[in-house]
Amino acid sequence: LFNGNVSDMKWGIPESERENIFVFIGKNLDHDWLKECFNACLVTKELRFKVGDKVQANTGEFTDGIVKGVWDDGNAYRIELQ
């Protein structure tokens, strides 16, 4: 299970040659829909907020906070709640 931590392990092959593969087992799968859903999750541009920006974080209710870091420990934002 992905926990957001980055490993210090060194790979034996260059990063450009590595790949991740998802395997779905089943019949009559909608391949185009699956690809579309995964592509919708790709990070394709800069994040909306920068370090120091004031934001509202959804903690079950919206709480004021300040962005303290981006792409921190696998998470897009690290927010300090006010």
DONU-148919 format. One record per atom (N, C-alpha, C): residue number from 0; residue in three letters; atom name; z, y, x. Coordinates in Angstrom, 2 decimals. Layout:
// residues N
<node resi="NUM" resn="Ala" name="CA" z="Z" y="Y" x="X"/>
...
END
This chain:
// residues 82
<node resi="0" resn="Leu" name="N" z="0.00" y="-1.18" x="0.86"/>
<node resi="0" resn="Leu" name="CA" z="0.00" y="0.00" x="0.00"/>
<node resi="0" resn="Leu" name="C" z="0.00" y="1.23" x="0.89"/>
<node resi="1" resn="Phe" name="N" z="-0.91" y="2.16" x="0.61"/>
<node resi="1" resn="Phe" name="CA" z="-1.01" y="3.39" x="1.38"/>
<node resi="1" resn="Phe" name="C" z="0.19" y="4.28" x="1.10"/>
<node resi="2" resn="Asn" name="N" z="0.90" y="4.66" x="2.15"/>
<node resi="2" resn="Asn" name="CA" z="2.07" y="5.51" x="1.96"/>
<node resi="2" resn="Asn" name="C" z="1.87" y="6.92" x="2.49"/>
<node resi="3" resn="Gly" name="N" z="0.66" y="7.22" x="2.98"/>
<node resi="3" resn="Gly" name="CA" z="0.37" y="8.56" x="3.45"/>
<node resi="3" resn="Gly" name="C" z="0.63" y="8.78" x="4.92"/>
<node resi="4" resn="Asn" name="N" z="1.27" y="7.84" x="5.60"/>
<node resi="4" resn="Asn" name="CA" z="1.54" y="8.02" x="7.02"/>
<node resi="4" resn="Asn" name="C" z="0.30" y="7.67" x="7.84"/>
<node resi="5" resn="Val" name="N" z="0.13" y="8.36" x="8.95"/>
<node resi="5" resn="Val" name="CA" z="-0.99" y="8.11" x="9.84"/>
<node resi="5" resn="Val" name="C" z="-0.49" y="7.26" x="11.00"/>
<node resi="6" resn="Ser" name="N" z="-1.15" y="6.16" x="11.27"/>
<node resi="6" resn="Ser" name="CA" z="-0.76" y="5.26" x="12.34"/>
<node resi="6" resn="Ser" name="C" z="-1.24" y="5.77" x="13.70"/>
<node resi="7" resn="Asp" name="N" z="-0.48" y="5.47" x="14.73"/>
<node resi="7" resn="Asp" name="CA" z="-0.88" y="5.80" x="16.10"/>
<node resi="7" resn="Asp" name="C" z="-1.70" y="4.68" x="16.72"/>
<node resi="8" resn="Met" name="N" z="-1.97" y="3.61" x="15.97"/>
<node resi="8" resn="Met" name="CA" z="-2.70" y="2.47" x="16.49"/>
<node resi="8" resn="Met" name="C" z="-4.10" y="2.88" x="16.92"/>
<node resi="9" resn="Lys" name="N" z="-4.53" y="2.42" x="18.08"/>
<node resi="9" resn="Lys" name="CA" z="-5.87" y="2.71" x="18.59"/>
<node resi="9" resn="Lys" name="C" z="-6.81" y="1.59" x="18.19"/>
<node resi="10" resn="Trp" name="N" z="-7.98" y="1.93" x="17.70"/>
<node resi="10" resn="Trp" name="CA" z="-8.98" y="0.96" x="17.27"/>
<node resi="10" resn="Trp" name="C" z="-9.83" y="0.53" x="18.46"/>
<node resi="11" resn="Gly" name="N" z="-10.37" y="-0.68" x="18.39"/>
<node resi="11" resn="Gly" name="CA" z="-11.19" y="-1.21" x="19.46"/>
<node resi="11" resn="Gly" name="C" z="-12.65" y="-0.79" x="19.38"/>
<node resi="12" resn="Ile" name="N" z="-13.03" y="-0.14" x="18.28"/>
<node resi="12" resn="Ile" name="CA" z="-14.42" y="0.31" x="18.13"/>
<node resi="12" resn="Ile" name="C" z="-14.42" y="1.80" x="17.79"/>
<node resi="13" resn="Pro" name="N" z="-15.50" y="2.50" x="18.09"/>
<node resi="13" resn="Pro" name="CA" z="-15.56" y="3.94" x="17.80"/>
<node resi="13" resn="Pro" name="C" z="-15.42" y="4.23" x="16.30"/>
<node resi="14" resn="Glu" name="N" z="-14.83" y="5.37" x="15.98"/>
<node resi="14" resn="Glu" name="CA" z="-14.62" y="5.75" x="14.59"/>
<node resi="14" resn="Glu" name="C" z="-15.92" y="5.77" x="13.81"/>
<node resi="15" resn="Ser" name="N" z="-17.00" y="6.18" x="14.44"/>
<node resi="15" resn="Ser" name="CA" z="-18.29" y="6.27" x="13.75"/>
<node resi="15" resn="Ser" name="C" z="-18.82" y="4.91" x="13.32"/>
<node resi="16" resn="Glu" name="N" z="-18.31" y="3.82" x="13.88"/>
<node resi="16" resn="Glu" name="CA" z="-18.77" y="2.48" x="13.54"/>
<node resi="16" resn="Glu" name="C" z="-17.85" y="1.77" x="12.56"/>
<node resi="17" resn="Arg" name="N" z="-16.71" y="2.37" x="12.23"/>
<node resi="17" resn="Arg" name="CA" z="-15.76" y="1.74" x="11.30"/>
<node resi="17" resn="Arg" name="C" z="-16.15" y="2.04" x="9.86"/>
<node resi="18" resn="Glu" name="N" z="-15.73" y="1.16" x="8.95"/>
<node resi="18" resn="Glu" name="CA" z="-15.98" y="1.39" x="7.53"/>
<node resi="18" resn="Glu" name="C" z="-14.88" y="0.75" x="6.70"/>
<node resi="19" resn="Asn" name="N" z="-14.67" y="1.31" x="5.53"/>
<node resi="19" resn="Asn" name="CA" z="-13.77" y="0.74" x="4.53"/>
<node resi="19" resn="Asn" name="C" z="-14.64" y="0.18" x="3.42"/>
<node resi="20" resn="Ile" name="N" z="-14.24" y="-0.95" x="2.88"/>
<node resi="20" resn="Ile" name="CA" z="-15.02" y="-1.58" x="1.82"/>
<node resi="20" resn="Ile" name="C" z="-14.08" y="-1.93" x="0.66"/>
<node resi="21" resn="Phe" name="N" z="-14.44" y="-1.52" x="-0.54"/>
<node resi="21" resn="Phe" name="CA" z="-13.72" y="-1.92" x="-1.74"/>
<node resi="21" resn="Phe" name="C" z="-14.49" y="-3.08" x="-2.36"/>
<node resi="22" resn="Val" name="N" z="-13.76" y="-4.09" x="-2.80"/>
<node resi="22" resn="Val" name="CA" z="-14.39" y="-5.25" x="-3.42"/>
<node resi="22" resn="Val" name="C" z="-13.85" y="-5.37" x="-4.84"/>
<node resi="23" resn="Phe" name="N" z="-14.75" y="-5.38" x="-5.81"/>
<node resi="23" resn="Phe" name="CA" z="-14.38" y="-5.56" x="-7.21"/>
<node resi="23" resn="Phe" name="C" z="-14.91" y="-6.92" x="-7.65"/>
<node resi="24" resn="Ile" name="N" z="-14.04" y="-7.72" x="-8.20"/>
<node resi="24" resn="Ile" name="CA" z="-14.43" y="-9.06" x="-8.65"/>
<node resi="24" resn="Ile" name="C" z="-14.48" y="-9.04" x="-10.17"/>
<node resi="25" resn="Gly" name="N" z="-15.61" y="-9.41" x="-10.72"/>
<node resi="25" resn="Gly" name="CA" z="-15.75" y="-9.45" x="-12.17"/>
<node resi="25" resn="Gly" name="C" z="-17.21" y="-9.56" x="-12.55"/>
<node resi="26" resn="Lys" name="N" z="-17.44" y="-9.70" x="-13.83"/>
<node resi="26" resn="Lys" name="CA" z="-18.80" y="-9.82" x="-14.35"/>
<node resi="26" resn="Lys" name="C" z="-19.19" y="-8.53" x="-15.08"/>
<node resi="27" resn="Asn" name="N" z="-20.47" y="-8.24" x="-15.03"/>
<node resi="27" resn="Asn" name="CA" z="-21.03" y="-7.10" x="-15.77"/>
<node resi="27" resn="Asn" name="C" z="-20.34" y="-5.78" x="-15.45"/>
<node resi="28" resn="Leu" name="N" z="-20.01" y="-5.58" x="-14.17"/>
<node resi="28" resn="Leu" name="CA" z="-19.39" y="-4.32" x="-13.76"/>
<node resi="28" resn="Leu" name="C" z="-20.44" y="-3.21" x="-13.75"/>
<node resi="29" resn="Asp" name="N" z="-20.03" y="-2.04" x="-14.14"/>
<node resi="29" resn="Asp" name="CA" z="-20.91" y="-0.88" x="-14.14"/>
<node resi="29" resn="Asp" name="C" z="-20.86" y="-0.24" x="-12.76"/>
<node resi="30" resn="His" name="N" z="-21.75" y="-0.68" x="-11.86"/>
<node resi="30" resn="His" name="CA" z="-21.74" y="-0.22" x="-10.48"/>
<node resi="30" resn="His" name="C" z="-21.93" y="1.28" x="-10.37"/>
<node resi="31" resn="Asp" name="N" z="-22.83" y="1.85" x="-11.15"/>
<node resi="31" resn="Asp" name="CA" z="-23.08" y="3.29" x="-11.08"/>
<node resi="31" resn="Asp" name="C" z="-21.83" y="4.07" x="-11.47"/>
<node resi="32" resn="Trp" name="N" z="-21.14" y="3.62" x="-12.51"/>
<node resi="32" resn="Trp" name="CA" z="-19.92" y="4.30" x="-12.96"/>
<node resi="32" resn="Trp" name="C" z="-18.84" y="4.22" x="-11.88"/>
<node resi="33" resn="Leu" name="N" z="-18.67" y="3.05" x="-11.27"/>
<node resi="33" resn="Leu" name="CA" z="-17.67" y="2.89" x="-10.21"/>
<node resi="33" resn="Leu" name="C" z="-17.97" y="3.82" x="-9.04"/>
<node resi="34" resn="Lys" name="N" z="-19.24" y="3.87" x="-8.62"/>
<node resi="34" resn="Lys" name="CA" z="-19.62" y="4.75" x="-7.51"/>
<node resi="34" resn="Lys" name="C" z="-19.37" y="6.22" x="-7.88"/>
<node resi="35" resn="Glu" name="N" z="-19.72" y="6.58" x="-9.10"/>
<node resi="35" resn="Glu" name="CA" z="-19.52" y="7.97" x="-9.55"/>
<node resi="35" resn="Glu" name="C" z="-18.04" y="8.34" x="-9.52"/>
<node resi="36" resn="Cys" name="N" z="-17.19" y="7.43" x="-9.98"/>
<node resi="36" resn="Cys" name="CA" z="-15.75" y="7.70" x="-9.99"/>
<node resi="36" resn="Cys" name="C" z="-15.19" y="7.86" x="-8.58"/>
<node resi="37" resn="Phe" name="N" z="-15.61" y="7.00" x="-7.66"/>
<node resi="37" resn="Phe" name="CA" z="-15.14" y="7.12" x="-6.28"/>
<node resi="37" resn="Phe" name="C" z="-15.66" y="8.39" x="-5.63"/>
<node resi="38" resn="Asn" name="N" z="-16.91" y="8.71" x="-5.85"/>
<node resi="38" resn="Asn" name="CA" z="-17.49" y="9.93" x="-5.27"/>
<node resi="38" resn="Asn" name="C" z="-16.79" y="11.18" x="-5.79"/>
<node resi="39" resn="Ala" name="N" z="-16.29" y="11.13" x="-7.03"/>
<node resi="39" resn="Ala" name="CA" z="-15.59" y="12.27" x="-7.60"/>
<node resi="39" resn="Ala" name="C" z="-14.25" y="12.52" x="-6.89"/>
<node resi="40" resn="Cys" name="N" z="-13.74" y="11.51" x="-6.19"/>
<node resi="40" resn="Cys" name="CA" z="-12.46" y="11.64" x="-5.49"/>
<node resi="40" resn="Cys" name="C" z="-12.60" y="12.13" x="-4.05"/>
<node resi="41" resn="Leu" name="N" z="-13.82" y="12.20" x="-3.55"/>
<node resi="41" resn="Leu" name="CA" z="-14.02" y="12.61" x="-2.16"/>
<node resi="41" resn="Leu" name="C" z="-13.65" y="14.07" x="-1.95"/>
<node resi="42" resn="Val" name="N" z="-13.05" y="14.35" x="-0.83"/>
<node resi="42" resn="Val" name="CA" z="-12.76" y="15.74" x="-0.46"/>
<node resi="42" resn="Val" name="C" z="-14.03" y="16.28" x="0.18"/>
<node resi="43" resn="Thr" name="N" z="-14.66" y="17.23" x="-0.48"/>
<node resi="43" resn="Thr" name="CA" z="-15.95" y="17.72" x="-0.01"/>
<node resi="43" resn="Thr" name="C" z="-15.92" y="19.18" x="0.41"/>
<node resi="44" resn="Lys" name="N" z="-14.81" y="19.87" x="0.19"/>
<node resi="44" resn="Lys" name="CA" z="-14.73" y="21.27" x="0.59"/>
<node resi="44" resn="Lys" name="C" z="-13.29" y="21.60" x="0.96"/>
<node resi="45" resn="Glu" name="N" z="-13.09" y="22.80" x="1.42"/>
<node resi="45" resn="Glu" name="CA" z="-11.75" y="23.22" x="1.81"/>
<node resi="45" resn="Glu" name="C" z="-10.81" y="23.19" x="0.61"/>
<node resi="46" resn="Leu" name="N" z="-9.54" y="23.04" x="0.91"/>
<node resi="46" resn="Leu" name="CA" z="-8.54" y="23.07" x="-0.15"/>
<node resi="46" resn="Leu" name="C" z="-8.45" y="24.46" x="-0.76"/>
<node resi="47" resn="Arg" name="N" z="-8.01" y="24.50" x="-1.99"/>
<node resi="47" resn="Arg" name="CA" z="-7.94" y="25.76" x="-2.74"/>
<node resi="47" resn="Arg" name="C" z="-6.87" y="26.71" x="-2.19"/>
<node resi="48" resn="Phe" name="N" z="-5.73" y="26.15" x="-1.76"/>
<node resi="48" resn="Phe" name="CA" z="-4.61" y="26.98" x="-1.31"/>
<node resi="48" resn="Phe" name="C" z="-4.44" y="26.87" x="0.20"/>
<node resi="49" resn="Lys" name="N" z="-3.95" y="27.94" x="0.80"/>
<node resi="49" resn="Lys" name="CA" z="-3.69" y="28.01" x="2.24"/>
<node resi="49" resn="Lys" name="C" z="-2.18" y="28.03" x="2.47"/>
<node resi="50" resn="Val" name="N" z="-1.78" y="27.73" x="3.71"/>
<node resi="50" resn="Val" name="CA" z="-0.37" y="27.81" x="4.08"/>
<node resi="50" resn="Val" name="C" z="0.12" y="29.24" x="3.83"/>
<node resi="51" resn="Gly" name="N" z="1.26" y="29.35" x="3.16"/>
<node resi="51" resn="Gly" name="CA" z="1.84" y="30.65" x="2.83"/>
<node resi="51" resn="Gly" name="C" z="1.56" y="31.11" x="1.41"/>
<node resi="52" resn="Asp" name="N" z="0.56" y="30.48" x="0.74"/>
<node resi="52" resn="Asp" name="CA" z="0.23" y="30.86" x="-0.64"/>
<node resi="52" resn="Asp" name="C" z="1.38" y="30.50" x="-1.58"/>
<node resi="53" resn="Lys" name="N" z="1.60" y="31.36" x="-2.57"/>
<node resi="53" resn="Lys" name="CA" z="2.55" y="31.07" x="-3.64"/>
<node resi="53" resn="Lys" name="C" z="1.82" y="30.26" x="-4.70"/>
<node resi="54" resn="Val" name="N" z="2.43" y="29.15" x="-5.14"/>
<node resi="54" resn="Val" name="CA" z="1.80" y="28.25" x="-6.11"/>
<node resi="54" resn="Val" name="C" z="2.84" y="27.81" x="-7.14"/>
<node resi="55" resn="Gln" name="N" z="2.37" y="27.11" x="-8.15"/>
<node resi="55" resn="Gln" name="CA" z="3.25" y="26.45" x="-9.10"/>
<node resi="55" resn="Gln" name="C" z="2.98" y="24.96" x="-9.00"/>
<node resi="56" resn="Ala" name="N" z="4.02" y="24.18" x="-8.71"/>
<node resi="56" resn="Ala" name="CA" z="3.90" y="22.74" x="-8.56"/>
<node resi="56" resn="Ala" name="C" z="4.36" y="22.05" x="-9.84"/>
<node resi="57" resn="Asn" name="N" z="3.61" y="21.02" x="-10.24"/>
<node resi="57" resn="Asn" name="CA" z="3.97" y="20.26" x="-11.44"/>
<node resi="57" resn="Asn" name="C" z="5.00" y="19.21" x="-11.08"/>
<node resi="58" resn="Thr" name="N" z="6.24" y="19.46" x="-11.43"/>
<node resi="58" resn="Thr" name="CA" z="7.34" y="18.53" x="-11.16"/>
<node resi="58" resn="Thr" name="C" z="7.88" y="17.96" x="-12.48"/>
<node resi="59" resn="Gly" name="N" z="6.98" y="17.86" x="-13.45"/>
<node resi="59" resn="Gly" name="CA" z="7.38" y="17.53" x="-14.82"/>
<node resi="59" resn="Gly" name="C" z="7.40" y="18.81" x="-15.64"/>
<node resi="60" resn="Glu" name="N" z="7.58" y="19.89" x="-14.96"/>
<node resi="60" resn="Glu" name="CA" z="7.41" y="21.25" x="-15.47"/>
<node resi="60" resn="Glu" name="C" z="6.91" y="22.06" x="-14.28"/>
<node resi="61" resn="Phe" name="N" z="6.32" y="23.21" x="-14.51"/>
<node resi="61" resn="Phe" name="CA" z="5.76" y="23.97" x="-13.41"/>
<node resi="61" resn="Phe" name="C" z="6.86" y="24.77" x="-12.73"/>
<node resi="62" resn="Thr" name="N" z="6.97" y="24.57" x="-11.41"/>
<node resi="62" resn="Thr" name="CA" z="8.02" y="25.19" x="-10.59"/>
<node resi="62" resn="Thr" name="C" z="7.36" y="26.02" x="-9.49"/>
<node resi="63" resn="Asp" name="N" z="7.86" y="27.24" x="-9.28"/>
<node resi="63" resn="Asp" name="CA" z="7.32" y="28.09" x="-8.22"/>
<node resi="63" resn="Asp" name="C" z="7.57" y="27.46" x="-6.85"/>
<node resi="64" resn="Gly" name="N" z="6.62" y="27.66" x="-5.96"/>
<node resi="64" resn="Gly" name="CA" z="6.76" y="27.14" x="-4.60"/>
<node resi="64" resn="Gly" name="C" z="5.84" y="27.88" x="-3.64"/>
<node resi="65" resn="Ile" name="N" z="5.99" y="27.55" x="-2.36"/>
<node resi="65" resn="Ile" name="CA" z="5.16" y="28.11" x="-1.30"/>
<node resi="65" resn="Ile" name="C" z="4.57" y="26.96" x="-0.50"/>
<node resi="66" resn="Val" name="N" z="3.26" y="27.03" x="-0.23"/>
<node resi="66" resn="Val" name="CA" z="2.59" y="26.00" x="0.56"/>
<node resi="66" resn="Val" name="C" z="3.08" y="26.11" x="1.99"/>
<node resi="67" resn="Lys" name="N" z="3.66" y="25.03" x="2.51"/>
<node resi="67" resn="Lys" name="CA" z="4.20" y="25.00" x="3.88"/>
<node resi="67" resn="Lys" name="C" z="3.29" y="24.23" x="4.83"/>
<node resi="68" resn="Gly" name="N" z="2.38" y="23.38" x="4.29"/>
<node resi="68" resn="Gly" name="CA" z="1.48" y="22.61" x="5.15"/>
<node resi="68" resn="Gly" name="C" z="0.36" y="22.02" x="4.32"/>
<node resi="69" resn="Val" name="N" z="-0.76" y="21.74" x="4.96"/>
<node resi="69" resn="Val" name="CA" z="-1.88" y="21.08" x="4.29"/>
<node resi="69" resn="Val" name="C" z="-2.22" y="19.80" x="5.05"/>
<node resi="70" resn="Trp" name="N" z="-2.68" y="18.80" x="4.31"/>
<node resi="70" resn="Trp" name="CA" z="-2.97" y="17.46" x="4.83"/>
<node resi="70" resn="Trp" name="C" z="-1.81" y="16.96" x="5.68"/>
<node resi="71" resn="Asp" name="N" z="-0.63" y="17.10" x="5.11"/>
<node resi="71" resn="Asp" name="CA" z="0.60" y="16.71" x="5.77"/>
<node resi="71" resn="Asp" name="C" z="1.00" y="15.31" x="5.34"/>
<node resi="72" resn="Asp" name="N" z="1.04" y="14.37" x="6.26"/>
<node resi="72" resn="Asp" name="CA" z="1.48" y="13.00" x="5.99"/>
<node resi="72" resn="Asp" name="C" z="0.64" y="12.35" x="4.89"/>
<node resi="73" resn="Gly" name="N" z="-0.68" y="12.69" x="4.86"/>
<node resi="73" resn="Gly" name="CA" z="-1.59" y="12.10" x="3.90"/>
<node resi="73" resn="Gly" name="C" z="-1.66" y="12.82" x="2.57"/>
<node resi="74" resn="Asn" name="N" z="-0.85" y="13.85" x="2.39"/>
<node resi="74" resn="Asn" name="CA" z="-0.84" y="14.62" x="1.14"/>
<node resi="74" resn="Asn" name="C" z="-1.59" y="15.93" x="1.34"/>
<node resi="75" resn="Ala" name="N" z="-2.31" y="16.35" x="0.31"/>
<node resi="75" resn="Ala" name="CA" z="-3.09" y="17.59" x="0.43"/>
<node resi="75" resn="Ala" name="C" z="-2.19" y="18.79" x="0.73"/>
<node resi="76" resn="Tyr" name="N" z="-1.03" y="18.86" x="0.09"/>
<node resi="76" resn="Tyr" name="CA" z="-0.13" y="20.01" x="0.27"/>
<node resi="76" resn="Tyr" name="C" z="1.30" y="19.56" x="0.49"/>
<node resi="77" resn="Arg" name="N" z="2.02" y="20.33" x="1.30"/>
<node resi="77" resn="Arg" name="CA" z="3.48" y="20.23" x="1.36"/>
<node resi="77" resn="Arg" name="C" z="3.98" y="21.55" x="0.80"/>
<node resi="78" resn="Ile" name="N" z="4.75" y="21.48" x="-0.27"/>
<node resi="78" resn="Ile" name="CA" z="5.20" y="22.68" x="-0.98"/>
<node resi="78" resn="Ile" name="C" z="6.72" y="22.76" x="-0.93"/>
<node resi="79" resn="Glu" name="N" z="7.20" y="23.93" x="-0.57"/>
<node resi="79" resn="Glu" name="CA" z="8.64" y="24.18" x="-0.64"/>
<node resi="79" resn="Glu" name="C" z="8.93" y="24.81" x="-1.99"/>
<node resi="80" resn="Leu" name="N" z="9.71" y="24.11" x="-2.80"/>
<node resi="80" resn="Leu" name="CA" z="10.04" y="24.63" x="-4.13"/>
<node resi="80" resn="Leu" name="C" z="11.05" y="25.75" x="-4.01"/>
<node resi="81" resn="Gln" name="N" z="10.89" y="26.78" x="-4.84"/>
<node resi="81" resn="Gln" name="CA" z="11.77" y="27.95" x="-4.80"/>
<node resi="81" resn="Gln" name="C" z="12.92" y="27.80" x="-5.76"/>
END
